[in-house]
Amino acid sequence: MLADISPQQFDEWIAIYGIEPWGDDWNQTAMIVAEIHNRALAKDQLPMDPRDVVPTLENRRKLREAAEQSQGSGLSAVWENRINQHGRK
């Protein structure tokens, strides 16, 4: 592929990637979700870290534990517990 593009085109791609990276959709989505969440918080509430949103084995374990600890059932209970962890009432 590099043989098919000029050095100028390659430099353009590097510049564009620096402004708007591609190929890491989970991290981009996590940044957006955390930003929206954090802008809606009251001053006494804890902000969300983008790493809390990206699915990992550790996050799966935390969600499973939250579901087990929650008094409700299903996905709504998991999200309710998750919201409570971040200071929402």
C-alpha positions in Angstrom: 0.0 0.0 0.0 2.8 2.4 0.8 4.2 1.9 -2.7 0.8 3.2 -4.1 0.8 6.5 -2.3 3.1 9.5 -2.5 5.0 10.9 0.5 2.7 13.9 0.4 -0.4 11.7 0.7 1.2 9.8 3.6 1.9 13.1 5.4 -1.7 14.1 4.8 -3.0 10.9 6.4 -0.7 11.4 9.4 -2.0 15.0 9.8 -5.7 13.9 9.5 -5.2 11.0 11.9 -3.7 13.5 14.4 -6.9 15.5 14.2 -9.5 12.8 14.0 -8.1 9.3 14.7 -9.8 6.3 13.1 -9.8 2.6 14.0 -10.5 2.8 17.7 -14.3 3.0 17.9 -14.7 1.8 21.5 -12.3 4.5 22.8 -13.9 7.2 20.7 -17.4 6.2 21.8 -16.3 6.0 25.5 -14.9 9.5 25.3 -18.2 10.8 24.0 -20.3 8.9 26.5 -18.1 10.0 29.5 -18.2 13.7 28.3 -22.0 13.7 28.0 -22.3 12.0 31.4 -19.9 14.3 33.1 -21.5 17.5 31.8 -24.8 16.4 33.3 -23.4 15.9 36.8 -23.9 18.0 39.8 -20.8 19.4 41.5 -20.9 16.8 44.3 -21.0 13.8 42.0 -18.1 11.7 40.8 -17.2 12.0 37.1 -17.1 9.0 34.8 -13.8 7.9 33.3 -14.0 6.8 29.7 -12.3 3.5 30.7 -15.4 2.7 32.7 -17.4 2.4 29.4 -15.1 0.3 27.3 -15.9 -3.4 27.5 -13.1 -5.3 29.1 -12.9 -8.5 31.2 -12.5 -6.3 34.3 -15.6 -4.2 33.5 -17.6 -7.4 32.8 -16.7 -8.7 36.2 -17.7 -5.4 37.8 -21.0 -5.4 36.0 -21.7 -9.0 37.0 -20.9 -8.2 40.6 -23.1 -5.1 40.5 -26.0 -7.1 39.1 -25.6 -9.7 41.8 -25.6 -7.0 44.5 -28.5 -5.1 43.1 -31.9 -5.8 44.5 -33.6 -5.5 41.1 -33.0 -7.9 38.2 -31.9 -7.6 34.6 -30.1 -4.9 32.8 -32.0 -2.0 34.4 -30.7 -3.2 37.8 -27.2 -3.2 36.5 -27.5 0.3 35.1 -29.2 1.6 38.3 -26.3 0.2 40.4 -23.8 1.7 37.9 -25.5 5.1 38.1 -25.5 5.0 41.9 -21.7 4.3 41.9 -21.2 7.6 40.1 -23.2 9.6 42.6 -26.6 9.8 40.8 -29.6 9.5 42.9 
